[in-house]
Amino acid sequence: MDGDPSVEPELDSFSLTLPLPYRAALVIVLGVWAWGANLHYLSLVKIDVPSLLHYPSRASPRTDLPHHLSTYRLATLLTIPLTLSLLLFWLLSRRDPALVIHYDYLPIAYLVLLLSLFLLPLRRFSSSGRTRFLTTLRRISIGSLAPSNAGKFGDILLADVLTSYAKIIADLFVSLCMFFSGSDGSATARPDRGCGGQYLVPIIIAIPSLIRLRQCLIEYVRVRNHNIKNGGMSAQTGWGGQHLANALKYASAFPVIILSALQRNLSLDHEDIGVTETTLYRLWLAAVFINSMYSFYWDVAKDWDLRLFTSVHQTLTGTSPTLHPHAHPPATPFGLRERLVFPRPAIYYSAIALDLLLRFTWSLKLSPHLDHFADFESGIFVMEALEVGRRWMWIFLRVETEWVRGLGMGANRGEGLLGQEEVLLGDYSGGNSDED
């Protein structure tokens, strides 16, 4: 029920300061800074991210900037015009609703500039990185997936990031749709998330999950073909069932999107669709709970290869391995894995707790005092920013896990992932086979 008119019938105070196009642009620019921070910290702990992504080697390693500094330079290039555009917009509009609507061409002009800076071949601003990003984006946009030796992990990483940016992408569409909606249209008016039709925005939100679902099915088909070619499944690849389970995780997002759209349209139009608003809400609640729990489990047990659920189950059932009275305590921290790259187990425990908390931000709707928080434009923006922040945190552990898997397969630090093209997630977690 984004932007419910019953909650905000007019242009709200938050939108007078930060209209929808600027909010989308701000999160995108912050995402570039965040990716630079990912690259920076991971390089400090000796994880070679470019090799994992099969990124081309630097032509002059001694003179070329490190990848994280190139990313910071690009982020600076994007930030300076955004700051100037915002300051000019505030100076001209003065939070006056009529002027805010009138000067909508300023944020739209910045969005055009933002797109141009990604497309123009500016060699001093991470040109190779932007080219690689656009090439990968073009490939995954049709649901394709590169082989392991040609950047498959990068395809998966970007597609997962897009699922967290789904609502930001939808906001960009809404901004442009409102801007081009005749003489009365304005990109800085109260966001009309029904622009272009009641179900177009939900379809746009669903596209990133659909991309990842297709990638999972591609991986399943590759495993099946590999097994047929070799006359049977191997211990490394299995039969591909885990890829189907991963596809089911992304498919579980579709009922949430559909039910949210039905709830919104029912509250706006009061049309009789054969289901009461209470029933729709209960169905949505069940769907979003299943999706959140499934996604949280997958983050921890599969994407990060952590043994949290196995350890908890063993503790509750009393099946934990018993130690000899004189044996040393196990070196693996509770719920984690044998090989950890980050210096302290507290980092992993904090990531698990934050991931759980941020996966369940929708539960604010259950509070009688905060139930409308996610319907206000400020609340929508906070929820979108928190999801992007969660994905930023997720990337640290996801890349670290991929690096550990590469080491577990006998790869050296200069080679990243080697071996079978379709290794099952979770196979290289220090004997974590009972998670599968």
Order of alpha helices (4+ residues) and beta strands (2+ residues): alpha-alpha-alpha-alpha-alpha-alpha-alpha-alpha-alpha-alpha-alpha-alpha-alpha-alpha-alpha-alpha
